[in-house]
Amino acid sequence: MKTLVTIAVLLIVNLCFSQHTIDGKLLDSENNPINAAAVSLLTFNEGSFVKAAITTENGTFKISNISNGDYKLLITSLGSKDYTSKKFTISDNNKTLESFIIEANSETLDEVTIKAEKPMVQVLADKTVFNVQKSISIAGESGFELLRKAPGVLIDNNENLIVEGKAGVLIYIDDKPSVLRGEDLVNYLKTIQATDVDAIEIITQPSSKYDSEGNAGIINIKFKRDKTLGTNGNLASGVTIGDFATFNNSISLNNRNKKTSLYGSFSNRFGETTRYMNLYRLQNNTIFDSKTNSNYDVNNNNLRLGFDYFATSKSTFGIILTGNFSDNENTSKSRTPIIPEGNTNPTSVLVAGTDSHSKTSNLYGNLNYKLKLENNTSFNVDLDYGKYTQDRTNLQPNRYFNGAETEVISESINFMDTPITIDIVTAKIDYEQDFLKGKLSLGAKYSKIITDNKFDFFDRINGEDIINENRTNTFKYDENINAAYVNFNRTYEKFNFQAGLRVERTNSDGILTSLQEDQNDRVERSYTDFFPSGGITYQHNRTNSFALIYSKRVQRPNYQSLNPFEYQVDELTFLRGNPFLQPQYTDNIKFSHTYNYRLNTSLSYSFVKDFSAQVTEAVGDDKNFMSPRNVANQKVINLGLSYPTKFNDWWSIYFTVNASRSIYEATNEDFLSTDQNTLSLFAQNTFNITKSFSAEVSGWYSSPSIWSGTYQIESLGSLNIAFQKKFFDDKLSAKLGFNDILYTSSWRGTTQFGDLRIDGGGGSDSRQVQFNLAYNFGGSDVKKARSRDTGIEEEKNRL
């Protein structure tokens, strides 16, 4: 990993002295102009870089002020197949390129036709795009595992997503904010097949047009949707082998003509996986040395259907229906020796188990209308409805043995039935038009979420389940958010100015009802928030641009985090929510420089008010409760660098480096103020050995860091290798991959809250072998089904 980064840095030093420019036009194989392609002017003999240009939206470029000499052009399109021109000469009396292009006009190149390909990673002005299908190693992985490979994204021990040193990411699905949150969101992402994903967009500084949710920004997962007219599709099947095996299958179909587009996909993933967690807890001079192993039997199915009707050349009606259905089982066993401090042998041992079964249904529908008028005016309406249900049961046998584990001291068997129902309704309107030589955007959104959580707790005595009135409850949570935004964007000479404001009014009502009236509780809230955003971009020349961007964001609590009732993990460990948990507010400011549309450097600062974390606190002599608390204010300084490049025609590399400093200033007396410097690296090498055979070596590394503000984590990383072979004119592809070869992605860390200290570690069967076959059939020249921005994903992200 260090070698790869060193090579990349040396390459940057060599390229930093080069620029580019010239007159011509680039077209793809369909005679469409190629935007943002790099046109480099090189000396003919030495191949030294002189200048460069970037093509406009019309595919045109221009190079001027060229000294006398012999030259050639190198044309690339951010990872596309390179095009190298023939020799041409520039003289004192005549700066023409007739010697370069046959039948060329004076000072103008004829049209050059090249086949444009997306690079694996694109660093754009407002986001970083990870083009998933360009990576060989994603076959057989879930959407959640795929995020581990996205540039600059880390996942902590509680499966929280971290971007640029900050947790709190809003997940979008096809430009729509997800209403799922927490464990439910993670479970949904695990049902997505990586082969169904086209790209992952990482937006760290969203404008006011986006929902304000997400302290660290937005990750937008875009599904594949074919471009071609006629009928085409894809079939894929694969297997992943770790400690056990999981299997994945998928089919996608697309039919499009001039008036309609019908598309759909179905995918299935089933098999077994494993996880482990070890927690060495010191509490009240007693050691609890817990070791837990869990097996997961998963069966996930995803269905997606869409239809677009192109009523006129300016108006489109659309509908999208998605469904996710899962039937999963989790069996875990834990052993916890209980040892008084200073002793070597335990006085007792808790042996606990979990047998959990859950069935989940996730249904969403979207109606959409888009109208485009003259003068760049557009109008878009989205109506969404979603229904999420989960039926979950959990059997927990808990047995205390004596220190030698020769006899049972006591036994407690519990059974829990915890159904969940969530209804989501959203409506969104967006309007855009030219205004004062710029672009004015206006919009409004209404969202309503109704959650119903039931928790029935039974004590199993002599084989009979008896309701425990002290631990049984229902929790209903209703939330309504009304939002409106305005955004203005204008370009003046070399500057681009953007400013916006989003206003959100939140009304929420959480009601806890227990069989014991003294445990009933209700928390109502109403508040209005303002979220400004703005920025200035300066295009110094065609290869250097600078940007300064500010935004304010919010991270609202997960719905389950507000439920104050207790959930038993085992006899010693409990989970409970916090109805008084406050939202986290973040002010972000970021300065960035982009060179040649490739090399991107940035410096950002974030201040998070009322940072919340799941803390573990001691209760009594032996029990501990995990609960979310607002514990600190967080400051994050991050220096980032990313660069995609090619060494030659067969070897390309992308790498990103983030160096961050996180500072936590305690606002809770039991929380320890702390700070940490962290270096995270990601690199991916692609080797096109032949036209039909390629290889990929990728990896990531994170130095010691702080997760969720509470865990001091040791360094970790992963090294992956994959191979791909294509057959039958690239219609059939076979992929073989090896993940986490060195088995270094498991975590180890320490946390302390008050008088409680935990040394922990955990991981999964991440060292895996993957094999996948995919076959494309049908036409290959059709226009893409349109991509639509609808409005339900923020609410889905919070389940």
C-alpha positions in Angstrom: 0.0 0.0 0.0 2.8 2.4 0.9 4.6 1.6 -2.3 1.5 2.4 -4.4 1.0 5.7 -2.7 4.6 6.6 -3.1 4.5 5.8 -6.8 1.3 7.9 -7.2 2.8 10.9 -5.3 5.9 10.8 -7.5 3.7 10.8 -10.6 1.9 13.8 -9.3 5.1 15.7 -8.9 6.0 14.9 -12.5 2.6 16.0 -13.9 2.3 19.2 -11.9 4.4 21.1 -14.4 2.1 20.2 -17.3 -0.8 22.0 -18.9 -2.9 21.8 -22.1 -5.0 23.6 -24.9 -6.0 23.4 -29.2 -8.9 23.9 -31.8 -11.1 20.8 -32.5 -13.9 18.7 -31.5 -14.4 15.3 -29.9 -17.3 13.0 -30.7 -18.2 9.5 -29.4 -19.3 6.6 -31.5 -22.9 8.0 -31.6 -21.7 11.4 -32.8 -22.4 13.0 -29.4 -20.0 15.6 -28.1 -17.6 14.4 -25.4 -17.5 16.8 -22.5 -14.6 17.3 -20.0 -12.1 15.2 -22.0 -8.4 16.1 -21.5 -6.5 17.1 -24.6 -2.8 17.2 -23.9 -0.2 18.9 -26.2 3.2 16.9 -26.2 6.5 17.5 -27.9 6.8 14.9 -30.6 10.3 13.5 -29.9 10.5 13.6 -26.2 6.8 13.3 -25.4 7.1 16.1 -22.9 3.9 17.7 -21.8 3.5 21.4 -22.9 -0.1 22.5 -22.4 -3.6 21.0 -22.1 -7.3 21.8 -22.5 -10.6 20.5 -21.4 -13.4 20.1 -23.9 -16.6 22.1 -23.5 -20.2 20.8 -23.4 -20.1 20.9 -27.2 -17.0 18.8 -27.3 -14.8 21.6 -28.6 -11.3 22.6 -27.4 -8.6 25.2 -28.3 -4.9 25.4 -27.8 -3.1 28.7 -28.5 0.3 30.4 -28.0 2.3 27.4 -29.0 6.0 27.8 -29.7 7.6 26.6 -32.9 8.3 22.9 -33.1 7.0 19.4 -33.8 4.0 18.2 -31.6 1.4 15.5 -31.1 -1.8 15.3 -29.1 -2.8 12.8 -26.4 -6.6 12.7 -25.9 -8.1 11.1 -22.8 -11.6 11.2 -21.3 -11.0 10.6 -17.6 -10.1 6.9 -17.9 -11.2 6.3 -21.5 -9.0 4.6 -24.1 -6.2 7.1 -25.0 -6.0 8.6 -28.5 -2.6 9.7 -29.8 -2.4 11.9 -32.9 0.2 11.8 -35.7 3.1 14.4 -35.8 2.2 18.0 -36.8 4.4 21.1 -37.0 3.9 24.6 -35.8 6.1 27.3 -37.5 6.6 31.1 -37.2 4.5 31.9 -40.3 1.7 29.3 -40.1 0.2 27.9 -37.0 -2.0 25.3 -38.8 -2.5 21.6 -38.2 -2.9 20.3 -41.7 0.0 17.9 -41.1 -1.9 16.4 -38.1 -5.4 15.8 -39.5 -6.3 14.8 -43.1 -8.5 17.4 -44.7 -8.1 19.7 -41.8 -9.1 23.4 -42.0 -6.7 26.1 -41.0 -6.0 26.2 -37.3 -8.8 23.6 -36.8 -8.7 19.9 -36.3 -11.2 17.7 -38.0 -13.6 15.8 -35.7 -11.8 13.1 -33.8 -14.0 10.1 -32.9 -13.1 8.1 -29.8 -15.0 5.7 -27.7 -15.7 7.3 -24.3 -15.5 5.2 -21.2 -16.2 6.2 -17.6 -13.2 6.1 -15.3 -13.6 4.0 -12.1 -13.5 7.2 -10.0 -14.4 10.7 -11.2 -13.6 13.8 -9.0 -16.1 16.5 -10.0 -16.6 20.0 -8.6 -19.5 19.0 -6.4 -19.0 15.2 -5.8 -16.8 12.2 -6.2 -18.3 9.4 -8.3 -17.3 5.7 -7.9 -18.3 3.9 -11.1 -18.9 0.5 -9.6 -19.1 -1.5 -12.7 -15.5 -0.5 -13.6 -14.3 -2.5 -10.6 -13.7 -6.2 -11.0 -13.8 -7.0 -7.3 -17.4 -6.0 -6.5 -19.0 -9.2 -8.0 -20.9 -11.1 -5.3 -20.9 -8.4 -2.7 -23.8 -6.6 -1.1 -24.5 -2.9 -1.3 -23.2 -2.4 2.3 -19.9 -4.3 1.6 -19.6 -2.2 -1.6 -19.5 1.0 0.5 -16.3 -0.2 2.2 -14.6 0.1 -1.2 -16.0 3.6 -2.0 -13.2 6.3 -1.8 -13.0 8.0 1.5 -15.7 5.9 3.2 -15.1 3.9 6.4 -17.4 1.7 8.4 -17.0 1.5 12.2 -17.7 -1.3 14.7 -21.4 -0.2 15.0 -21.7 -0.2 11.2 -21.9 3.6 11.0 -20.6 5.2 7.8 -17.8 7.7 8.2 -16.7 10.2 5.5 -13.8 12.7 6.0 -13.7 11.8 9.7 -17.4 12.4 10.4 -20.2 10.0 11.0 -23.8 10.8 10.0 -24.3 10.1 6.3 -27.7 10.4 4.5 -28.1 7.5 2.0 -29.9 8.3 -1.3 -31.2 5.6 -3.6 -31.4 6.8 -7.2 -31.4 10.5 -6.2 -34.0 9.9 -3.5 -33.3 10.2 0.3 -33.8 6.9 2.2 -36.2 6.9 5.1 -34.6 3.8 6.6 -32.2 4.4 9.5 -29.8 2.6 11.8 -30.0 -1.2 11.8 -32.9 -1.3 9.3 -30.9 0.8 6.8 -27.9 -1.5 7.2 -30.0 -4.6 6.7 -31.5 -3.1 3.6 -28.1 -2.2 2.1 -27.0 -5.8 2.7 -29.9 -7.0 0.5 -28.7 -4.9 -2.5 -26.5 -6.8 -5.0 -23.3 -4.9 -6.0 -23.8 -6.0 -9.6 -27.1 -4.1 -9.7 -25.4 -0.8 -8.7 -24.1 1.5 -11.5 -22.4 4.2 -9.4 -21.9 5.6 -5.9 -21.8 9.4 -5.6 -20.2 10.9 -2.5 -21.4 14.5 -1.9 -19.7 16.1 1.1 -21.1 19.7 0.6 -24.7 19.4 -0.7 -26.6 22.6 -1.7 -29.9 23.7 -0.2 -31.8 21.7 -2.9 -30.9 18.5 -1.0 -32.4 17.4 2.3 -30.5 18.9 5.3 -30.1 15.5 6.9 -26.5 14.0 7.2 -23.7 15.7 9.0 -21.1 14.1 6.8 -23.0 14.7 3.6 -24.8 12.3 1.2 -24.0 9.0 -0.4 -26.1 8.4 -3.5 -26.4 4.8 -4.7 -27.5 4.8 -8.4 -28.8 1.5 -9.9 -28.0 0.3 -13.4 -30.4 1.4 -16.1 -29.6 0.4 -19.7 -29.2 3.0 -22.5 -30.4 1.2 -25.5 -33.6 1.3 -27.6 -35.2 -2.1 -28.1 -34.9 -4.9 -25.6 -31.8 -5.9 -23.7 -30.9 -7.3 -20.3 -28.4 -9.0 -18.0 -28.2 -12.3 -16.2 -25.7 -12.8 -13.4 -24.9 -15.5 -10.8 -22.2 -16.0 -8.3 -20.9 -17.5 -5.1 -18.9 -16.0 -2.2 -17.0 -18.4 0.1 -15.7 -17.4 3.5 -16.3 -19.6 6.6 -19.6 -20.5 4.8 -21.0 -19.7 1.4 -23.5 -17.2 0.1 -25.0 -17.2 -3.4 -26.3 -14.4 -5.5 -28.5 -14.3 -8.7 -29.9 -11.4 -10.6 -31.8 -10.6 -13.8 -32.5 -7.1 -15.4 -34.5 -6.2 -18.4 -35.0 -3.0 -20.4 -37.4 -2.1 -23.2 -37.4 1.3 -24.7 -38.9 3.0 -27.8 -39.5 6.6 -28.7 -42.6 7.0 -26.4 -42.1 4.6 -23.5 -39.4 3.0 -21.4 -40.1 -0.1 -19.3 -37.3 -1.5 -17.0 -37.0 -3.9 -14.2 -34.7 -6.1 -12.2 -34.9 -9.0 -9.7 -32.1 -10.2 -7.4 -31.7 -12.8 -4.7 -28.9 -13.4 -2.2 -28.9 -16.3 0.2 -26.5 -18.3 2.4 -24.6 -18.1 5.6 -22.2 -15.6 7.2 -20.5 -15.3 10.5 -19.4 -12.6 12.9 -17.6 -12.5 16.3 -17.2 -9.9 19.1 -15.0 -10.0 22.2 -15.6 -7.6 25.1 -13.3 -7.5 28.1 -15.2 -5.3 30.6 -13.9 -4.0 33.9 -16.8 -2.9 36.2 -16.8 -2.4 40.0 -13.5 -4.3 40.4 -14.9 -7.3 38.5 -13.9 -8.5 35.1 -16.5 -9.7 32.5 -14.7 -11.5 29.7 -17.3 -12.0 27.0 -16.8 -13.8 23.7 -19.7 -14.0 21.2 -19.9 -15.9 17.9 -22.9 -15.4 15.6 -24.1 -17.2 12.5 -26.5 -15.5 10.0 -28.7 -17.4 7.6 -29.8 -14.8 5.1 -32.4 -14.9 2.3 -32.9 -11.5 0.6 -35.0 -10.7 -2.5 -35.1 -7.3 -4.3 -37.6 -6.3 -7.0 -37.6 -3.1 -9.0 -39.9 -1.9 -11.8 -40.1 1.4 -13.6 -42.0 2.9 -16.4 -41.5 6.3 -18.2 -44.0 7.8 -20.7 -42.5 10.5 -22.9 -45.8 12.4 -23.6 -44.0 15.2 -25.6 -40.4 16.1 -26.2 -40.7 18.3 -23.1 -42.8 16.4 -20.6 -42.4 12.9 -19.0 -44.6 10.9 -16.7 -43.0 8.1 -14.6 -43.6 5.5 -12.0 -41.2 3.4 -9.9 -42.1 0.4 -7.7 -39.5 -1.2 -5.5 -39.8 -4.1 -3.1 -37.4 -5.8 -0.7 -38.3 -9.0 1.1 -36.1 -10.8 3.5 -36.3 -13.9 5.7 -33.2 -14.1 8.0 -32.1 -16.1 11.0 -29.4 -15.2 13.5 -28.0 -17.8 16.0 -25.4 -16.6 18.5 -23.6 -18.0 21.5 -21.7 -16.1 24.1 -19.6 -17.2 27.1 -18.7 -14.7 29.8 -16.4 -15.7 32.7 -17.0 -13.4 35.7 -13.7 -12.8 37.6 -13.1 -10.6 40.6 -10.2 -8.3 39.9 -7.0 -9.9 41.3 -8.2 -13.5 40.8 -7.2 -15.8 38.1 -10.2 -18.1 38.1 -13.9 -17.1 37.5 -16.4 -17.4 40.3 -19.2 -17.9 37.8 -19.7 -18.1 34.0 -22.7 -16.8 32.0 -23.5 -18.9 29.0 -26.1 -17.1 26.8 -27.6 -17.6 23.4 -29.8 -15.9 20.9 -32.1 -17.5 18.3 -33.6 -14.7 16.3 -35.9 -14.9 13.3 -37.0 -11.9 11.2 -39.2 -11.4 8.2 -39.0 -7.9 6.6 -41.1 -6.3 3.8 -40.1 -3.0 2.3 -42.4 -1.6 -0.4 -42.1 1.9 -2.0 -43.8 3.6 -4.9 -43.1 6.9 -6.7 -45.1 8.9 -9.2 -43.2 11.5 -11.1 -43.9 14.3 -13.6 -41.2 16.4 -15.3 -41.8 19.4 -17.6 -39.1 21.3 -19.5 -40.0 24.7 -21.0 -38.1 27.3 -22.9 -35.3 29.4 -21.5 -34.0 26.4 -19.3 -37.1 26.4 -17.2 -38.1 23.0 -15.6 -40.7 21.8 -13.2 -40.7 18.5 -11.4 -43.2 16.8 -9.1 -42.7 13.7 -7.0 -45.3 11.8 -4.9 -44.0 8.9 -2.8 -45.5 6.3 -0.5 -43.6 3.6 1.5 -44.5 0.9 3.9 -41.9 -1.0 6.0 -42.9 -4.0 8.2 -40.8 -6.4 10.2 -41.9 -9.4 12.2 -39.1 -10.4 14.6 -38.9 -13.0 17.4 -36.0 -13.7 19.7 -35.4 -16.6 22.1 -32.7 -16.0 24.7 -31.6 -18.8 27.1 -29.3 -17.5 29.8 -27.5 -19.9 32.2 -25.2 -19.1 35.1 -22.6 -21.9 35.9 -20.2 -22.1 38.7 -16.6 -21.2 38.0 -15.7 -24.7 36.9 -18.8 -24.9 34.7 -19.8 -28.2 36.3 -23.3 -27.2 37.5 -26.0 -24.6 36.7 -26.5 -22.0 39.4 -29.5 -20.3 37.8 -31.4 -20.2 34.5 -33.5 -17.6 32.8 -35.1 -18.1 29.4 -36.8 -15.2 27.7 -38.8 -14.8 24.5 -39.4 -11.5 22.7 -41.8 -10.6 19.9 -41.0 -7.2 18.4 -43.1 -6.3 15.3 -42.5 -2.9 13.6 -44.6 -1.0 11.1 -43.6 2.3 9.4 -45.6 4.3 6.9 -44.0 7.1 4.9 -45.7 9.7 2.7 -43.7 12.5 0.9 -44.5 15.1 -1.7 -41.9 17.2 -3.4 -41.9 20.1 -6.0 -38.9 21.5 -7.7 -38.8 24.5 -10.1 -35.9 26.0 -12.0 -35.4 28.9 -14.4 -32.9 31.4 -15.7 -32.8 34.5 -13.5 -30.5 37.6 -13.5 -28.1 35.8 -15.9 -27.9 32.9 -13.5 -30.0 29.9 -12.4 -32.8 30.2 -9.8 -34.1 27.0 -8.1 -37.1 26.9 -5.8 -38.7 23.9 -4.1 -40.8 22.5 -1.3 -41.2 19.2 0.4 -43.8 17.6 2.8 -43.0 14.4 4.6 -45.0 12.3 7.2 -43.7 9.3 9.0 -45.8 7.1 11.3 -44.0 4.3 13.3 -45.5 1.7 15.4 -43.2 -0.5 17.5 -44.5 -3.3 19.7 -42.3 -5.0 22.3 -43.7 -8.1 24.0 -41.4 -9.7 26.6 -42.1 -13.2 27.9 -40.4 -15.2 30.7 -40.4 -18.9 29.6 -41.1 -21.0 32.7 -41.6 -24.8 32.4 -42.0 -24.4 28.7 -44.8 -21.8 29.0 -44.4 -18.1 27.9 -45.6 -15.7 30.6 -45.9 -12.0 29.8 -43.5 -9.8 31.8 -45.5 -6.6 32.4 -42.5 -4.7 33.5 -40.7 -5.2 30.2 -43.6 -5.0 27.7 -44.5 -1.8 25.9 -45.5 -0.1 22.6 -43.8 2.9 21.2 -45.4 5.1 18.6 -43.6 7.9 16.9 -45.1 10.4 14.4 -43.0 13.0 12.6 -43.8 15.7 10.1 -41.3 17.8 8.3 -42.2 20.7 6.0 -39.4 22.2 4.0 -38.8 24.9 1.4 -35.6 26.0 -0.3 -34.2 28.6 -2.6 -30.9 28.4 -4.5 -29.2 30.8 -6.9 -26.2 30.0 -9.1 -24.5 32.4 -11.4 -21.2 32.5 -13.4 -19.4 35.8 -13.9 -16.2 35.7 -16.0 -14.0 33.2 -14.1 -16.1 33.0 -11.0 -19.2 31.0 -10.2 -21.3 32.0 -7.2 -23.8 29.8 -5.4 -26.0 30.7 -2.5 -29.0 28.9 -1.0 -31.2 28.6 2.1 -33.4 25.7 3.2 -36.0 26.1 6.0 -37.4 23.0 7.8 -40.2 22.9 10.3 -40.2 19.7 12.4 -43.1 18.4 14.5 -42.7 15.1 16.4 -44.6 13.1 19.0 -43.2 10.0 20.7 -45.6 8.0 23.0 -44.4 5.1 25.1 -47.3 3.0 26.5 -46.5 0.2 29.0 -48.5 -2.3 30.9 -47.2 -0.5 34.0 -48.8 3.0 33.9 -45.9 4.6 35.9 -43.6 3.7 33.0 -45.7 5.6 30.4 -43.9 8.5 28.7 -44.5 11.1 26.0 -42.2 13.6 24.3 -43.4 16.2 21.9 -41.2 18.6 19.9 -41.7 21.4 17.5 -38.8 23.5 16.1 -37.8 25.4 13.0 -34.3 25.2 11.5 -32.5 27.3 8.9 -29.8 25.7 6.7 -27.7 28.1 4.7 -25.3 27.0 2.0 -23.1 28.8 -0.4 -19.8 28.8 -2.3 -17.5 30.5 -4.8 -15.6 28.7 -7.5 -12.7 30.4 -9.3 -11.6 28.9 -12.7 -8.1 30.3 -12.8 -7.4 28.7 -16.2 -8.5 25.6 -18.1 -6.6 23.3 -15.8 -6.8 25.0 -12.3 -9.9 25.7 -10.3 -10.4 26.7 -6.7 -13.6 26.4 -4.6 -14.7 27.6 -1.2 -18.0 26.0 0.0 -20.0 26.3 3.2 -23.1 24.3 4.4 -25.0 23.7 7.5 -26.4 20.1 8.1 -28.3 18.2 10.8 -28.3 14.6 12.0 -31.7 13.7 13.6 -31.9 10.7 15.9 -32.9 7.3 14.6 -36.5 6.5 15.4 -35.4 3.6 17.6 -32.9 5.8 19.4 -35.8 7.7 20.9 -37.6 4.7 22.4 -36.7 4.8 26.1 -37.6 1.2 26.9 -35.1 -1.5 27.5 -34.1 -4.3 25.1 -32.2 -7.2 26.6 -29.2 -8.5 24.7 -28.3 -11.0 27.5 -28.6 -11.1 31.3 -25.8 -8.5 31.7 -26.3 -6.2 28.6 -29.2 -4.0 27.7 -30.1 -1.5 25.0 -32.4 1.5 25.6 -33.2 4.7 23.7 -33.2 8.3 24.9 -36.4 10.3 24.2 -34.5 13.5 25.1 -31.7 12.9 22.5 -31.1 16.2 20.6 -30.3 16.5 16.9 -26.6 17.1 16.0 -26.0 20.3 14.0 -22.9 20.7 11.8 -21.2 23.7 10.2 -19.0 22.6 7.3 -16.5 24.7 5.3 -14.3 23.3 2.6 -11.5 24.8 0.4 -10.5 22.7 -2.6 -8.2 22.9 -5.7 -8.6 20.8 -8.8 -5.8 20.4 -11.3 -6.5 19.1 -14.8 -9.9 17.8 -13.7 -8.0 14.9 -11.9 -5.7 15.9 -9.1 -8.0 17.2 -6.3 -6.8 18.5 -2.9 -9.0 19.9 -0.2 -8.9 21.3 3.3 -12.1 21.2 5.4 -13.3 22.1 8.9 -16.4 20.9 10.6 -18.0 21.8 14.0 -20.6 19.4 15.3 -22.8 20.7 18.1 -24.4 18.2 20.5 -22.4 15.3 19.1 -24.2 12.0 20.2 -22.7 8.6 20.7 -23.9 5.2 22.0 -22.2 5.0 25.4 -22.0 2.0 27.7 -22.6 2.8 31.4 -22.5 0.6 34.4 -25.7 -0.1 36.4 -25.3 -2.0 39.7 -22.5 -4.4 40.2 -22.7 -6.4 37.0 -25.2 -5.0 34.4 -24.5 -2.4 31.7 -26.7 -0.3 29.5 -26.0 0.9 26.0 -27.8 4.2 25.3 -27.3 7.2 22.9 -26.3 10.4 24.6 -25.3 13.9 23.6 -21.8 13.9 25.1 -19.6 16.4 23.3 -18.9 19.1 20.7 -16.8 17.7 17.9 -14.3 19.5 15.7 -12.8 17.8 12.6 -10.0 19.1 10.4 -9.4 17.1 7.2 -6.8 17.3 4.5 -7.7 15.2 1.4 -6.0 14.3 -1.8 -7.2 12.2 -4.7 -5.8 11.4 -8.1 -6.7 9.0 -10.9 -4.0 8.5 -13.6 -2.6 6.1 -16.2 1.0 4.9 -16.3 0.4 3.5 -19.8 -2.2 1.8 -21.9 -2.6 -1.2 -19.6 -2.0 0.1 -16.1 -4.2 2.8 -14.4 -4.4 3.7 -10.7 -6.7 5.7 -8.4 -5.8 6.7 -4.9 -7.2 8.9 -2.2 -5.6 10.1 1.1 -7.3 11.7 4.0 -5.5 13.1 7.0 -7.8 14.2 9.7 -7.7 15.5 13.3 -10.8 14.9 15.4 -11.3 16.7 18.7 -14.1 15.9 21.2 -14.8 18.5 23.9 -16.9 16.8 26.6 -20.3 18.3 27.6 -21.1 15.3 29.7 -19.2 14.9 33.0 -18.8 11.1 32.4 -17.4 11.5 28.9 -13.7 12.0 28.5 -12.5 14.8 26.2 -10.2 13.3 23.6 -8.5 13.9 20.3 -7.0 11.8 17.5 -5.0 12.2 14.3 -6.0 9.7 11.7 -4.6 8.8 8.2 -6.8 6.8 5.8 -5.7 5.6 2.4 -7.4 3.9 -0.5 -5.8 2.7 -3.7 -7.0 0.7 -6.7 -4.8 -0.6 -9.6 -6.3 -1.9 -12.8 -4.3 -3.9 -15.3 -5.7 -4.4 -18.8 -3.4 -7.3 -19.6 -5.2 -8.1 -22.9 -8.4 -6.8 -24.5 -10.4 -9.5 -22.8 -8.4 -10.2 -19.6 -7.8 -7.8 -16.7 -6.8 -7.8 -13.1 -7.3 -5.5 -10.1 -5.4 -4.9 -6.9 -7.0 -2.7 -4.4 -6.8 -1.9 -0.7 -7.5 0.5 2.1 -5.8 1.4 5.4 -6.8 3.4 8.4 -4.4 4.4 11.2 -5.6 4.5 14.8 -8.8 6.5 15.0 -11.9 7.3 17.2 -15.2 5.6 16.3 -18.5 7.2 17.4 -16.6 9.4 19.8 -16.1 6.6 22.3 -13.9 3.8 20.9 -10.1 4.3 20.5 -9.5 1.9 17.5 -6.2 0.4 16.4 -5.1 0.5 12.8 -6.9 -1.8 10.3 -7.2 -2.3 6.5 -7.8 -4.7 3.7 -6.0 -6.0 0.6 -8.1 -7.4 -2.4 -7.2 -9.0 -5.7 -9.6 -9.8 -8.6 -9.4 -11.1 -12.2 -11.8 -10.8 -15.1 -12.1 -12.6 -18.4 -14.6 -11.7 -21.2 -15.9 -13.9 -23.9 -18.2 -13.7 -26.9 -17.5 -10.0 -27.9 -17.6 -9.0 -24.2 -21.2 -10.3 -23.7 -20.1 -12.9 -21.1 -17.7 -12.0 -18.2 -16.2 -14.3 -15.5 -14.8 -12.7 -12.4 -12.7 -14.3 -9.6 -11.9 -12.3 -6.5 -10.0 -12.6 -3.2 -11.1 -10.2 -0.4 -9.2 -9.2 2.7 -6.3 -11.6 1.9 -4.3 -10.7 4.9 -7.4 -10.7 7.2 -6.6 -7.3 8.6 -10.1 -5.7 8.6 -11.1 -6.9 12.0 -11.2 -4.1 14.7 -9.7 -3.8 18.2 -10.3 -0.9 20.5 -11.0 0.6 23.9 -13.8 2.7 25.4 -14.4 4.2 28.8 -17.4 6.0 30.2 -17.4 6.9 33.9 -16.0 4.0 35.9 -16.6 1.5 33.1 -13.9 0.4 30.8 -14.1 -2.0 27.8 -11.4 -3.5 25.7 -13.1 -4.9 22.6 -12.7 -6.4 19.2 -14.7 -8.0 16.4 -15.0 -8.9 12.8 -16.6 -11.2 10.2 -15.6 -13.8 7.7 -14.2 -11.1 5.5 -11.4 -13.2 4.0 -13.4 -14.6 1.0 -13.2 -16.0 -2.4 -15.7 -14.8 -5.0 -16.7 -16.1 -8.4 -19.3 -14.5 -10.6 -20.7 -15.0 -14.2 -22.6 -12.3 -16.0 -24.2 -12.3 -19.5 -25.5 -9.3 -21.4 -28.0 -9.8 -24.2 -30.0 -7.6 -26.6 -29.2 -4.3 -28.2 -26.5 -1.9 -27.2 -27.4 1.5 -28.8 -30.4 2.7 -26.9 -30.7 5.9 -24.9 -30.7 5.7 -21.2 -33.9 5.5 -19.2 -34.0 8.8 -17.5 -32.8 9.3 -14.0 -35.2 11.0 -11.6 -34.9 12.8 -8.3 -37.7 11.9 -6.1 -38.3 12.6 -2.4 -38.6 9.7 0.0 -35.0 8.6 0.8 -34.2 10.8 3.8 -37.1 9.3 5.7 -36.1 5.8 4.7 -32.6 6.5 6.0 -33.8 7.1 9.5 -35.4 3.8 10.3 
